[in-house]
Amino acid sequence: MSKPEGKKRNQDSHKVLQFDPALRTRRAVTKLPNEMQERVTFWKDEIEALREERFASIEQALQTLIARVTARLEDGSKGSDGEREFLYDLLSTDPGVVEYLKSVLKID
């Protein structure tokens, strides 16, 4: 008997169990390819570096995060106004990102 061919056979090959701290449960998530994992780690590292700082508002926290990220991406430069504006719009309009930052950063 031969094995079935196609996507279905390998459909869950990249699934892993991950603890979801928000729900305090385990759930199956897709394991990220290395390049994506590097990007996630990059952002997590920057957020971790800000955990001990205190911010007056979510806007200040976002601006600080964006400044750190663009400096790291551009080898020390501040990035262009357009890049910073794009990142601010992208992050500030995502309720999940805003809630996550509020939960891990010290925001007055």
C-alpha positions in Angstrom: 0.0 0.0 0.0 1.5 3.3 -1.0 1.3 6.5 1.0 -1.0 9.2 -0.2 0.7 12.0 -2.1 0.1 15.7 -1.7 -0.1 18.4 0.9 -2.3 16.7 3.3 0.3 14.2 4.3 2.7 17.0 5.4 0.1 19.5 6.4 1.0 19.4 10.1 4.7 18.8 9.8 5.5 22.3 11.1 3.0 22.3 14.0 4.4 22.6 17.5 2.8 23.1 20.9 3.3 26.5 22.4 2.2 27.9 25.7 -0.1 30.9 25.2 0.5 33.1 28.3 -2.6 35.2 27.5 -4.9 32.2 27.6 -2.7 30.1 29.9 -3.2 27.2 27.5 -1.2 25.2 25.0 -2.1 25.5 21.4 -0.8 24.2 18.1 1.1 26.8 16.2 3.0 26.8 13.0 6.7 26.6 13.5 8.3 29.6 11.8 10.9 29.3 9.1 14.4 30.4 10.2 14.2 33.8 8.5 10.8 34.6 10.1 12.0 33.3 13.5 15.0 35.7 13.2 12.6 38.6 12.6 10.4 37.7 15.6 13.5 37.3 17.8 14.8 40.7 16.6 11.5 42.5 17.7 11.3 40.5 20.9 14.9 41.5 21.8 14.0 45.2 21.3 10.9 44.9 23.4 12.8 43.1 26.1 15.4 45.9 26.2 12.6 48.4 27.0 11.0 46.4 29.9 12.8 48.3 32.6 12.0 51.8 31.1 8.9 53.7 32.1 6.8 55.5 29.5 4.3 58.3 29.8 2.1 56.9 27.0 1.8 54.0 24.5 2.8 56.6 21.9 6.1 57.2 23.7 6.7 53.5 24.0 6.0 52.9 20.3 8.3 55.8 19.3 11.1 54.5 21.5 10.7 51.0 20.1 10.7 52.3 16.5 13.8 54.4 17.1 15.6 51.4 18.5 14.5 49.1 15.6 15.3 51.6 12.8 18.7 52.3 14.4 19.5 48.6 14.4 18.2 48.1 10.9 20.0 51.1 9.4 23.4 50.5 11.2 22.9 53.3 13.6 20.9 55.8 11.6 17.5 57.0 12.7 15.8 55.8 9.5 13.8 58.0 7.3 10.7 59.9 8.4 8.7 57.7 6.1 10.0 54.5 7.6 9.3 55.6 11.1 5.9 56.9 10.2 5.1 53.6 8.4 6.2 51.5 11.4 4.2 53.7 13.8 1.1 53.4 11.7 1.6 49.7 11.4 2.1 49.0 15.1 -0.3 51.6 16.6 -3.3 50.4 14.5 -2.9 46.8 15.5 -4.9 46.2 18.7 -3.0 43.0 19.4 0.4 44.8 19.3 -0.8 47.7 21.4 -2.3 45.3 24.1 0.9 43.2 24.1 3.1 46.3 24.6 0.8 47.5 27.4 1.1 44.2 29.1 4.9 43.9 29.0 6.1 47.5 29.2 5.7 50.0 32.1 3.3 52.6 30.7 1.7 55.2 33.0 
